[in-house]
């Protein structure tokens, strides 16, 4: 098996970037979901309630952020790394964040048609994972829904697409790591595996939501793939597709060099 795709989403719920290689951090792939959009009460906003977030293209370059979207123009701002910390909420987690300023807030509010602000996860803040599934108390993530890395195989998507017309692209499922060379849904069983010799753990199959029904290039929303997935991938936790993954730190030491993964890296699963 091999890695065929690496993706990061610098702003939660906004468009992602395809990478040839990615540095790993305790929170997952570097710069993945390290920013997010919140409402006036500091609660996270996603494509579930704001599908046009899919149209926002964030670009990072030398400490600056450029935002662009069809019909919204472009905005370039310096990233704010220091300043007062404010509480923001992702599901049941209250996180510490740094507000990215009035210009970004105005741009997002205009684009979404509602009060919105852009925040960045505060340096040094650790958002702990659900202890029901996390292997270690030190396991952490940023603004991702629940876990630092989402993995999906090309074979699983191909099996789904055999049941769909028209077929759907991989970006509907917003994975971080895509692999090829296995059987459909084999990743469901991967409790331990390696990429480029680095150890990972599959901790929980991913229950999918309305985001998967949102076209990532137009923000139009339909019924698929949830309607088809529900016919054969339903469970008491919902419709399952993809695996939530945590990197395994050697000797439970969270300060080590987390390493790098790249497209073409060999994947070895030890279920």
DOVEXBA-241509 format. One record per residue (C-alpha): residue in three letters; x, y, z. Coordinates in steps of 0.001 Angstrom, whole numbers, padded with zeros to 6 digits, always signed. Layout:
<nodes>
alaXYZ
...
</nodes>
This chain:
<nodes>
unk+000000+000000+000000
unk+001047+003591-000510
unk+000007+007136+000276
unk-001595+008783-002765
unk-002903+012018-001248
unk-002166+014443+001582
unk-004512+017302+002419
unk-004609+020074+004999
unk-007446+022490+005708
unk-005874+025584+007320
unk-009300+026986+008235
unk-011828+024470+009523
unk-014673+023962+006991
unk-012922+025967+004241
unk-011160+024625+001154
unk-008079+022467+001567
unk-004677+022162-000088
unk-003069+019108-001647
unk+000532+018542-000536
unk+003421+016406-001734
unk+004626+015995+001854
unk+003450+017104+005266
unk+005138+017597+008619
unk+003437+015886+011526
unk+002692+017599+014840
unk+000925+016482+018047
unk-002270+017965+016528
unk-001961+016107+013222
unk-000661+017446+009918
unk+001032+020832+010312
unk-001391+023765+009888
unk-004411+021509+009529
unk-007510+023128+011055
unk-005409+025507+013136
unk-007922+028285+012387
unk-011706+028340+012316
unk-014671+030648+011908
unk-016891+031298+014926
unk-020205+033092+015436
unk-020810+036048+017724
unk-020887+033750+020753
unk-017578+032090+019891
unk-019142+028833+018711
unk-017671+027097+015686
unk-019265+027423+012257
unk-018962+024689+009627
unk-020442+023712+006275
unk-023295+022033+008169
unk-024944+025422+008718
unk-022814+027549+006352
unk-022174+025539+003152
unk-020561+028524+001397
unk-017530+028100+003664
unk-016541+025450+001106
unk-015909+028254-001396
unk-013356+030045+000795
unk-009794+029485-000427
unk-007216+030269+002292
unk-003584+030734+001249
unk-000708+030993+003717
unk+002555+032662+002747
unk+005330+033936+005025
unk+003103+034706+008004
unk+000283+036209+005948
unk-003145+034826+005106
unk-005059+035523+001900
unk-008785+034777+001774
unk-010655+034537-001505
unk-014033+033314-002683
unk-016120+033767-005799
unk-018126+036964-005443
unk-016375+037960-002209
unk-013092+039322-003531
unk-009776+038748-001792
unk-008336+039880+001503
unk-004741+039610+002732
unk-003948+039998+006410
unk-000989+039259+008668
unk-001574+036303+010944
unk-001955+037235+014602
unk+000066+034918+016839
unk+000028+036870+020106
unk-002677+038720+021950
unk-005552+038201+024355
unk-006873+034664+024416
unk-010591+034144+024019
unk-012676+031022+024653
unk-014230+029346+021596
unk-016290+026182+021418
unk-015943+023112+019174
unk-018721+020653+020015
unk-018315+020127+023778
unk-014740+021453+023949
unk-013891+024969+025072
unk-010620+026019+023446
unk-008237+028959+023757
unk-007903+031030+020595
unk-006367+034230+019224
unk-008709+036492+017254
unk-007425+037391+013765
unk-008801+040914+013678
unk-011587+043099+012359
unk-010753+042875+008646
unk-011073+039080+008641
unk-014241+039276+010743
unk-015825+041726+008309
unk-014830+039610+005291
unk-016317+036410+006713
unk-019426+038165+008020
unk-020099+039615+004564
unk-019459+036295+002804
unk-021656+034282+005174
unk-024340+036896+005749
unk-024045+036571+009514
unk-021773+037665+012331
unk-018518+035738+012105
unk-014926+036008+013276
unk-011739+034151+012387
unk-009635+032703+015210
unk-006418+030701+015471
unk-005763+028014+018085
unk-003536+029487+020781
unk+000030+028212+020974
unk+000464+025807+023851
unk-003231+024982+024133
unk-003974+021255+024233
unk-007457+020026+023355
unk-007751+016556+024799
unk-009539+013769+022943
unk-012488+011679+024080
unk-010993+009298+026644
unk-013348+006563+025443
unk-011242+006228+022294
unk-007954+008056+022876
unk-005127+005618+023677
unk-003308+008136+025917
unk-004318+011093+028120
unk-001754+013196+026220
unk-003439+012697+022811
unk-004569+016057+021453
unk-005988+017839+018421
unk-006700+021358+017197
unk-010014+022530+015751
unk-010785+019236+013963
unk-014181+017769+014832
unk-012729+015118+017095
unk-009423+013582+016029
unk-006199+014877+014485
unk-006103+012808+011256
unk-008737+011324+008951
unk-007633+008497+006629
unk-009548+007055+003672
unk-008641+004546+000971
unk-009197+004989-002748
unk-010740+001508-002770
unk-013463+002530-000309
unk-014403+005525-002446
unk-014349+003377-005603
unk-016712+000876-003978
unk-019081+003682-002999
unk-018902+005222-006465
unk-019910+001932-008056
unk-023253+002481-006344
unk-023588+006177-007301
unk-024407+008184-010412
unk-022808+010639-010790
unk-019650+009602-008980
unk-018193+011785-006255
unk-014647+013082-005815
unk-012490+012447-002761
unk-012851+016065-001593
unk-016452+015384-000498
unk-014968+013492+002471
unk-012187+015961+003372
unk-009537+013374+004356
unk-006002+014191+005486
unk-004374+010997+004209
unk-005488+008924+001212
unk-004033+005480+000572
unk-004203+002936-002243
unk-003481-000775-002549
unk-005944-002343-000113
unk-009527-003624-000152
unk-012649-001491+000359
unk-013124-000463+004005
unk-010009-002315+005157
unk-009023+000862+007020
unk-011934+000195+009398
unk-009847-002588+010946
unk-006462-000865+011132
unk-005701-000561+014822
unk-001964-000157+014192
unk-000121+000723+010997
unk+002959+002566+009783
unk+003607+005215+007133
unk+007232+005890+006262
unk+008104+003830+009328
unk+006088+006138+011613
unk+003505+004469+013836
unk-000199+005356+013765
unk-003331+004030+015435
unk-006850+003798+014057
unk-009082+004767+016967
unk-012618+005267+015656
unk-014463+004905+012361
unk-015762+008262+011180
unk-019504+008945+011336
unk-020356+011208+008411
unk-022612+014264+008308
unk-024239+016686+005861
unk-020845+018116+004874
unk-020399+015084+002588
unk-023545+016138+000683
unk-022071+019575-000087
unk-020408+020097-003466
unk-017018+021538-002542
unk-016799+023664-005705
unk-020332+025122-005773
unk-021597+024736-002157
unk-024781+023119-003553
unk-026238+020487-001247
unk-027974+017225-002176
unk-028807+013811-000678
unk-025739+011849-001675
unk-023611+010135-000589
unk-025399+009791+002768
unk-028509+008201+001275
unk-026487+005447-000427
unk-024018+004986+002416
unk-026918+004544+004828
unk-028085+001533+002812
unk-024980-000475+003689
unk-022755+001482+006113
unk-025253+002500+008801
unk-024544+001888+012491
unk-025746+002992+015903
unk-023251+005891+015611
unk-024439+006901+012148
unk-023145+006361+008622
unk-019475+005309+008719
unk-016851+006149+006102
unk-013124+006599+006809
unk-010984+006138+009903
unk-009991+008617+012597
unk-006279+008246+013262
unk-003723+009267+015903
unk+000020+009157+015502
unk+001761+007033+018125
unk+004536+008893+019978
unk+007401+006593+020992
unk+007574+006068+024770
unk+004522+008341+025127
unk+006821+011359+024730
unk+004809+014230+023191
unk+007877+016436+022588
unk+009713+014299+020032
unk+010205+015105+016346
unk+006934+013847+014874
unk+008401+013273+011411
unk+007102+013722+007867
unk+004854+011751+005541
unk+004822+012071+001758
unk+002902+010927-001267
unk+004404+007598-002309
unk+005271+006516+001242
unk+004709+002839+001989
unk+001806+001961+004296
unk+001999-001263+006326
unk-001045-002296+008357
unk-000851-004606+011366
unk-004506-005019+012317
</nodes>
